[in-house]
Amino acid sequence: MIEFEDYKVKLNELRPKLADLKASLNIDHALEDLERLHSMQESEGFWDDTAKSQKIVRQTRGLENTVSEYRHMESLWEDLMTICEMALEEDDDSMLDELKAGYEKLETSMETARLETLLTGEYDQSNALVSFHAGAGGTEAQDWCQMLYRMYTHWAESHGFTYKLLDYQDGDEAGIKSADIMIEGPNAFGFLKGEAGVHRLVRVSPFDANARRHTSFSAVEVIPEIDDDMEVEIRPEDIEMQVYRSSGAGGQHINKTSSAVRLIHKPTGIVVSCQTQRDQFQNKATCMRMLRSKLVEIKEREHLEKISDIKGVQQKIEWGSQIRNYVFMPYTLVKDTRTGFETSNINSVMDGNLDGFINAYLTCAATGNWVTK
């Protein structure tokens, strides 16, 4: 029964941390806000302004989730303490496995909630537009680009996020040249903003008949989806629109007509594409949302006090400025050059287990303790 005594001690040590978390999450203030927001939603004419009402509904849902998650952690703590006391009183170890699983779940939930308290940027709660671009190196780089695409979509799925494919350009022989996806869910951008930059791969290339080791690079871009009420001027004369026949991973129904849309913003040179919707008008609408988000990002660069909300630590998107190295050969290691976080379980990382890297980035961003400036 000594294990139950140990867990009782650990639970008592967690209790002050749970109280600190309540303060960090500002639960009491959240409850007051929820009462006010619920009252607003019940008022006459609330739904007349669709944009405003939807924004309030999203805010309400976010606060409700925060309060619900904290209450669940508090309830789980009480349940686990009850298990310990009952087991010790009755000298019954039959619930030990349940206790272990519950304690592990509580620790994980508390760590996730702690990280959410670090997401204080203006855009952290937004959806994330994630773009992938293969670097120089032909097939090898394009294959690496597709591996990164798979890694991030697996991460999204494992965390309950949804993602929409916006554009997908196949590689010449394998992999992809580029792709754009929208990852949707609470704090998607906040969690992923630190993933923007150049990712470097070292491995024995499966495309090299001589089995030589190759180094490849691909860039990942992460931008918050901007609400429609954000003011940004896009003049019609500044946009060049191109239409083309869709190809790639969108399904055969999109390949029959020139429904894909590419928009070029002449003043900035920004190019956005979408080919996954069924008609040209839907693709153009998606392109306009992507363009607005990218233009807001450029606008925010003019305000240095906000740049960390958009891009985190700035890294030039060029070879030699990689944020992370993935080494498959002669040893296995994934190491972040900014935080120093590393793991040898490279297969787990490629399957989407990025939490260690994301946690380390957010912690370093909050404390300023970077490995490199």
C-alpha positions, 0 to 999 in steps of 0.5 A: 500500500506504500504506492497509495501513500506516495500518490497521496503525497504527490497529489498534496504537492499538486494542490498548490499548483492547481490553485496557482493555475486557477489564478493564472487562468483567471477563472473567477474573472472568466465566470464574470465575463461569461455571465455578461456575455450570456446576458448579451446573447439573450438581448434583443437584436443580438443576432442582427450584427452577424460579425459581432455576434459570431465574435462574441459566441467564439469568445464565450465558447473559449471561456466556457472551455477554459472553465470546464477544463479547470473544473474537470482537473479539480474534480479529477484531483478530488476523485484521485485523493478519494481513491487513495484514502479509500484504498488505504482505509480498506487495504485494497490495491485493486484501484492502483491502475486507475489511480496511476492513469488518472494521475498521469492524465491530471499532470498532462491536463495541468501542463496543457493548461499551463501552456495556454496561460502563456498564449497571450498574443493578440492572435494566439487564439486564431486558426493557423494558416500553415504553408510548406515550401520545398527547398533546393534539392529536387526530389529529395527536398520535395519528399522532405516537404511532404514528410513535414506536411504529414507530421503537422497534419498528424499533430493536428488530428492527435490534438482534436484540431481539424485541417482543411487543404487549400493548395497542394502542388505535387513534386516532380517525381515524389513528395510535394513542391508546396502546400497550404492548410488551415488548421482550425481550433482554439489556440491553433496559431498560438501553439504552432507559431514557433514552428515557422522557419527552416527545417533541416533533414539529414538522412541516406536518400532513398532516391540515391542509388549509391545510398549517400547521405543527403541534407535537405531543407524545407520551410514552414510558414505559420500565419494567423487567420485574421477575422474579416473585421480587421481593416486592411485595404486590398484594391482590385487594381492591385490584384492579378487573378489567374485561373488554372486546372486543379491538380494534386490531392483534391480529388478527381472532381476538381480536375475537369475545369479551370476552377483553381485560383491564384492571386498575385498582390502586385505591391508586395509580390505575395502569391496565394493559391487555392484549388480544393473548392468545387468552383472558382468563386469559392477558391477565390474567396479562400484566396482573399482570406489568405491574402488578407492574413498575409497582408495583416502580417506585413502590416504588423511588422511595422509595429515592433511591440506586436511582432512577437505576437505574429512571428515569435522569434524572428528567423530568416527563411534561408539555408543555414538558419534552420530552427530544427535539425532532423538527423536519421543517419548516422544516429537519430536525433531531432534538436531545436536550435533555439530552445535546445530541446531534443529527442532521439525518438525521431519516428515519434516526432515524424508521427506528429509528437511535437508537444515537447518542442512546442512546450519548450518554445512557449516556455522560452518565449515567456522567460526569454531563455533562448539558446540562441538570440 
